């Protein structure tokens, strides 16, 4: 975590130089705006009150900063991109996203949930060969109610990128099969998908994401 603005500028300049870019005055202003915001902000909010700074220029420079690993893009259900400084330049955190207005707030979660998220991220990479940029907690269930206390959390993984974990000689990742939601329903109906955990995850997903 970088606490002083001067140290932040040094780190940002080094990252930009590594990708052949310069730390221009406008990029410096964007970095300072994000530092002061303290949470992900949309481009209209970034340029608000800055006369003569078009949104197209801000988007272009934020794209360069994102490429250099200085900022990260946070996507919401409404499709609006928000930007914040990269976690390596600030501190580890998660986001709360309002489903009504799309507002995003940084949040520190309890240690037990943090461990659950970490296990889920590792599980996604191990089982599918993809790293998830975003996990949405859908809910959870007890494995055997009334018998044991084992509890499973279910997550929706999005913003996926290829990033397989090293595999043992006797292990391998099965090739993921892309399926639409309709194809998943067909697979449930004809019995190709019949395991309880997948069915619970599907039900939790549709509770949150299927229009009523």
N, C-alpha and C positions, 0 to 999 in steps of 0.2 A: 504494500500500500504506500502511495506517495502522498504525503500530507502538504508539502509546501508547493505553491504555484511555480516557483523557480525550478524546483526539481522536476515537476511535471513537464514544464517546457523543454527541459533537457531530454527527458525520456521520449517525448513526442517527436522532437527534432531528429533524434537518433532513429526512431522507427520510420519516419518519413524518408530519411536519407537512405535507409536500407532498401527502399523500393524505388529509389531514384526520384523522389519528390522533395520539394522545398517547404519549409515552414513559413508560409506567407502570412502577412498581417490578417487576412480574412480567416485563414485556418486557425490562427492563434486566437482570434475573437470567438470562433465557434467552440474551440476547446475550453476557453474561459467561461463561455455561456453554459456549456454542459457541466463544467465543474461547479459553478454556482447553483445550477438547477438542483443537483443532488438526486434527480430521478429522471427517467426517460421522458423526453419532450419531442413533440412533433415539429416539423420544419416551420410551419406558420408561427409557432410560439418562439422558435429560435430567432427568426428574423423580425419579430414584432418590435416596433419602436426603432428599428435600424433603417433609416431612410437610405434609399439608393442601393439596398442589398436585395436583389431579386431572389425569389425562391429557387429558380433554376440554378443560380450560382451556388446557393447554399447546398442544394442536393448534390451538385457536382463535387464540391469540396468535401462534403460528408462522405461521398463515395470513395474519394481518395483516402480520407482518414480511416474509413472502414477497411480498405484494402491494406493499409499499413498496420492494422491492428490497434489503432488508437481509439476508435469508437466501435460500438456494436449496435446493430439494428434490432429493435424489438417490434415484432408484428402482433397485432391484436385481431380479434374476430371481425372487427369492422373494416379491416384491410388497411388501416392507417399505420404507416411506419413511424416509430419513435426512435430516438437515438440517445445513447448515453456513453460515457467513457468506458473503455474496456475494463473488465474486472481486474486485470493485472495492474491497472493504474489506480484503482480505487480500493475496493475490498469485496470479498465474497458476499453475495446476497442473492435473493430471489425477488420475484415480482408478483404483486397482486394486480389483476386486471379486472376492471369493472366491465361487465358484459353489457351494460346499458349505454355508457358514454365512451368507453374505451380508455378511460384514464388509467395510468399505470403508476404504481407506487412501489418503491423498494421496501423489502421486508426481510428481517432476520427470523428464521424459523427455528423451532425447538430442536435440540440435538437429536432426539429420536427420529423426528421426521426428516432431518438432514441425512441421517444414516440410511433411511428408507429410500430417499431420492437417489443417493449415491449408489445403493444396491441396484435400483431400477435402471439407472444410466448404464452401469456396468453390464446388467443383464441384457439390455437392448443391444449393446455392442457385441456381447458374447454370442447371443442367439441369432442376430441378424446381420452382423458385420457393419452396422451403421451406428454413428454417434448422433444423439438427439440434442438439438440446440435448445429445445423447450419441452418440458414435461408439465402436463396439466393433471392434477390429482382429481380422479373421477369419483373415488370413494373406496370402500374396503369391505371385506367380509371375513367372518370367522370360518376357518376350514371345516371344522366339525363342531357346530354349536352344541353345547351341553356335554361335550366330551373332552375337548382340548381348548387351549387358549391361543393357538397359532392363528395369526391374523394376516391377511394379504391386502396390500394396497394396490389399487389399479391406477395406471397412468395412461394418458394419451401422449404419445411421443410425436413431435413434429419438428420441422426444420432439420431433416435428416441429411447426413453426409456420410459417404463411405469412410469407415474407420474401424476395420476389424481388429479385434484383440488377437495376440499371438495364440495359436492353437497347439495343443499337444499332438504328437504323431498319430494318435488313434482317434483324434477328433476332427471334425470338419463342420463348416457352416453350410446348411442346406440353402440352396438358392431361393431367396424370397420370391413369392408369387404375388404380383400386383393384382388386387381385386377391388372392384367398385363395391359400394355398399349393397347394391342390388345383387351382385354376384355372391357376396357373403351371405345374404338372406337365402339365396338359392342353395348354397352349400349347407346351411343349417337345416333347411327343409328336407334335403335329400340325404342328410346324415353324414356328409363329408366333414362337417364340423360338428362334433358332438361332445367335446370335453367341457366340463362344468366351468372352469376358469375363463375360457374364451367366451362362453355364453353369458356369464356374469359381466365380463368386460364390455361386451357388445350392448347389453341392456343398460349399463351405466352410461356408456357413450351416448346412446340414443335418448336417454332421459335428459341429457344436457344439451345435445346438439341437434336433435330432430325437431323441426318446426311443428308447432301444435296448430 
